[in-house]
Amino acid sequence: MKLTLSPSPHIHSGNSMTNVMWTVVIAMVPALLVSVYFFGLGALLVTAVAVSASVFFEWAITKYLLEQESTLQDGSAIITGLLLAFNLPSNLPLHIIIIGALVAIGIGKMSFGGLGQNPFNPALVGRVFLLISFPVQMTSWPLPKVLNFGLDATTGATPLGVMGEGLRNGESATDIMNQLPSMLDMATGAIGGSLGEVSAIALIIGGLYMLWKKVITWHIPVSMLVSAFVLSAILYKINPDLYACPGFHMLTGGMLLGAIFMATDMVTSPMTPKGQIFFGVGIGLLTIVIRTWGAYPEGVSFAILLMNGWTPLINRYMKPKRFGK
């Protein structure tokens, strides 16, 4: 009798990296449609440039610098471009978008060897680079205007920016909340901000779709949101005039975008359920800490990148029990 030994996986599910990537793309469609509804052609232009530039730079780096076969068929460059666009305002100059795509693909991804080897989320690497390098352009947010099909728009601060500025000026959080859009507006997307962070409902629909398709699990999104909610609720209970309510933190900024689409990146997040919960809790707590006491009104991007750096240690010390041990 001939015994043939082969490495895992021994049972193929029929899924592939390409299928996973296109599932994520489909999940991002609701948020993209909402951003186009409120920000018009600017949202489409930013998205098209970010995706095109990301695809081009991955192709060029793979072909001419690494001298390897093209990896565009896995679809990861498209995801990076979409996530980068979702973290940008709809009026950002095109050359800045292209620079962000170059940094995301060239530094955040390909410098480590490509998909599966990058320790940090590439789109967030590009976003943080742009935020530090072009702070004025990256914090000039167009205000929503239903079916605004022009490229010009009135700009203003995001709810997080208004809250931070008001607190620094000595206003109470309660009074500032009365000046901001309602919770319903924050949930539907009628607020200023990046393309992919304005509609909580659209993001949740995309997240539920990915859970249904088993592309992500509940561990990171739930642990991140719960930890952020609990810490912000404690602070709000201590002094409601100094700290915003937890509902405000859940519906504003990149909280849901980060929890659903960026923290769950399978390459840069832990592999075990226990590790994923620890990872998500760390992101949630860091986000509230940065939002409350940091120099930037938003903290999701920085929190995810910081916890990305912890992922190898989490994977090392939070392993499942070995079979038979």
HELIX and SHEET records of a PDB file:
HELIX    1   1 MET A   17  PHE A   39  1                                  23    
HELIX    2   2 LEU A   41  ALA A   60  1                                  20    
HELIX    3   3 ILE A   61  LEU A   65  3                                   5    
HELIX    4   4 LEU A   72  ASP A   74  5                                   3    
HELIX    5   5 SER A   76  PHE A   86  1                                  11    
HELIX    6   6 LEU A   94  LEU A  102  1                                   9    
HELIX    7   7 VAL A  103  ILE A  107  3                                   5    
HELIX    8   8 MET A  110  PHE A  112  5                                   3    
HELIX    9   9 PRO A  122  SER A  133  1                                  12    
HELIX   10  10 PRO A  135  MET A  138  1                                   4    
HELIX   11  11 PRO A  159  ARG A  168  1                                  10    
HELIX   12  12 ALA A  173  GLN A  179  1                                   7    
HELIX   13  13 MET A  183  THR A  188  1                                   6    
HELIX   14  14 LEU A  195  GLU A  197  5                                   3    
HELIX   15  15 ALA A  200  TRP A  212  1                                  13    
HELIX   16  16 HIS A  219  ILE A  238  1                                  20    
HELIX   17  17 PRO A  246  LEU A  251  1                                   6    
HELIX   18  18 MET A  255  LEU A  257  1                                   3    
HELIX   19  19 GLY A  258  MET A  262  3                                   5    
HELIX   20  20 PRO A  273  TRP A  293  1                                  21    
HELIX   21  21 VAL A  300  TYR A  317  1                                  18    
SHEET    1   A 2 TRP A 141  PRO A 142  0                                        
SHEET    2   A 2 THR A 155  GLY A 156 -1                                        
END                                                                             
